[in-house]
Amino acid sequence: MHKKSRKSQKGLTLIEVLIAMAFISVVYAFVVQVFFHGFKNINKGDILESGVRLAKNEMVSLSSIENPLFVGLQYKDDGEYYINKIKTKELTPYDLIQEGVIAKGVREIIFTETAEDTDDIKKAGSDRANYSRITEWQVDDINPVLVHLWVTVSWIDPKNEFPPDKYILETILSP
């Protein structure tokens, strides 16, 4: 009987198999890490997208109001009274400044909203983020009427995977 030499035998030694498995494990771990990191970035992008959408929806809603002065007046205690006086031309924007109803050049917070206040914020948040929306206005001029609006949407990640952030949208409205 003739014995075959080691070089002519086919197959792998145990050490070669272990080295190959270790290499495959390292590559697999890297691929899995990259895969889940991609999901984390998608989630952060979703949170930002929802915040931008909330700001744009509010700005579109406010921009559709017939007179930019009505944006701020509608949230004052006697705002409906002044809106009706402007519509019937009993008051002018100048009269509102003279009477101290509005202040030219002063930035004021009109309202702050959270998920408890509006369904669109509640829907946008779900379990990904907690949103709040702040709307501010400033009367820049009264002849013609120029109203500066800011909508700020802030969010906090309840899982603390991402730092708190915000998105600010601003525009100037004129009738």
C-alpha positions in Angstrom: 0.0 0.0 0.0 1.1 3.4 -0.9 0.6 6.4 1.4 -0.4 9.7 -0.1 1.7 12.7 1.0 0.0 15.6 2.8 0.4 17.9 -0.2 -1.7 15.6 -2.4 -4.6 15.4 0.0 -7.5 17.8 -0.5 -9.2 19.6 2.3 -8.7 22.1 5.0 -7.1 21.9 8.4 -9.0 22.9 11.5 -6.9 26.0 11.9 -7.7 27.1 8.3 -11.4 26.6 9.0 -11.3 28.6 12.2 -9.4 31.5 10.5 -12.0 31.5 7.7 -14.9 31.6 10.1 -13.3 34.4 12.1 -12.9 36.4 8.9 -16.5 35.7 7.9 -17.7 36.8 11.4 -15.9 40.1 11.2 -17.3 40.8 7.7 -20.8 39.8 8.8 -20.6 42.0 11.9 -19.5 45.0 9.8 -22.4 44.4 7.3 -25.0 44.2 10.1 -23.6 47.4 11.7 -23.8 49.3 8.4 -27.3 47.9 7.8 -28.7 49.1 11.2 -26.9 52.4 11.0 -28.8 53.0 7.8 -32.1 52.5 9.6 -31.0 55.0 12.2 -30.4 57.6 9.5 -33.7 56.8 7.9 -35.5 57.4 11.2 -33.7 60.7 11.8 -34.7 61.8 8.3 -38.3 60.8 9.0 -38.3 63.0 12.1 -36.9 66.0 10.2 -39.4 65.4 7.3 -42.3 65.5 9.7 -41.1 68.7 11.3 -40.7 70.4 8.0 -44.2 69.2 6.9 -45.7 70.6 10.1 -44.1 74.0 9.6 -45.1 74.2 6.0 -48.7 73.1 6.7 -49.1 75.9 9.3 -47.5 78.5 7.0 -49.8 77.6 4.1 -52.8 77.8 6.5 -51.8 81.2 7.8 -50.9 82.5 4.3 -54.4 81.7 3.1 -56.0 84.2 5.6 -57.4 87.2 3.6 -55.6 89.9 5.6 -52.2 89.3 7.3 -53.3 91.4 10.2 -56.0 88.9 11.0 -53.4 86.2 11.7 -52.4 87.9 14.9 -55.7 89.5 15.7 -57.7 86.3 15.7 -55.7 85.1 18.8 -56.3 88.2 20.8 -59.1 88.3 23.3 -61.1 91.0 21.4 -59.6 90.1 18.0 -62.9 89.3 16.4 -64.1 92.8 17.2 -61.1 94.4 15.5 -61.3 92.1 12.5 -64.9 93.1 11.9 -64.0 96.8 12.3 -61.3 96.4 9.7 -63.6 94.5 7.3 -66.2 97.2 7.6 -63.5 99.9 7.2 -64.4 101.5 10.5 -60.7 101.0 11.6 -57.5 101.1 9.7 -54.2 99.4 10.5 -52.9 102.8 11.6 -55.8 103.0 14.1 -54.9 99.6 15.6 -51.3 100.9 16.3 -52.6 104.2 17.7 -55.0 102.3 20.1 -52.2 99.9 21.1 -54.0 96.8 19.8 -50.9 95.9 17.7 -47.3 97.1 18.0 -45.3 97.8 14.9 -42.0 96.1 14.8 -42.5 93.9 17.9 -42.3 90.2 17.6 -45.0 88.3 19.5 -45.7 84.7 20.0 -49.2 84.1 18.7 -49.6 80.5 19.9 -47.8 77.4 20.9 -49.1 74.0 19.9 -48.3 70.4 21.0 -49.8 67.0 20.3 -52.5 67.7 22.9 -53.6 70.7 20.9 -53.7 69.5 17.3 -54.2 66.2 15.6 -51.6 66.8 12.8 -48.8 67.2 15.4 -50.1 64.1 17.2 -50.1 62.1 14.0 -46.6 63.4 13.0 -45.1 62.4 16.3 -46.5 58.9 17.1 -43.6 57.2 18.9 -40.8 58.7 16.8 -40.6 62.2 18.3 -42.5 64.7 20.4 -43.2 67.9 18.4 -44.3 71.4 19.3 -45.0 74.3 17.0 -44.7 78.0 17.8 -46.1 80.7 15.6 -44.8 84.3 15.9 -45.7 87.4 14.1 -44.5 91.0 13.7 -46.1 93.9 11.9 -43.3 95.4 9.8 -45.3 98.1 8.1 -48.9 99.3 7.9 -48.9 101.1 4.5 -48.9 98.6 2.8 -49.5 96.0 5.5 -46.5 93.8 5.9 -46.6 91.0 8.4 -43.6 88.9 9.2 -44.4 85.3 10.2 -42.2 82.6 11.8 -43.3 79.0 12.3 -40.9 77.0 14.5 -41.3 73.3 14.9 -39.2 71.7 17.6 -38.9 68.0 18.4 -37.5 65.7 21.0 -36.7 62.1 20.4 -38.2 60.1 23.3 -35.7 57.3 22.8 -32.8 59.9 23.1 -31.1 58.5 19.9 -31.0 62.0 18.4 -30.4 65.4 20.0 -33.4 67.8 20.1 -33.7 70.0 17.0 -35.9 72.5 15.3 -36.9 73.8 11.9 -37.8 77.5 11.3 -39.9 78.7 8.4 -40.4 82.4 7.9 -42.2 84.6 5.4 -43.6 88.2 4.9 -47.2 88.5 4.0 -49.0 91.4 2.4 -52.7 91.6 1.4 
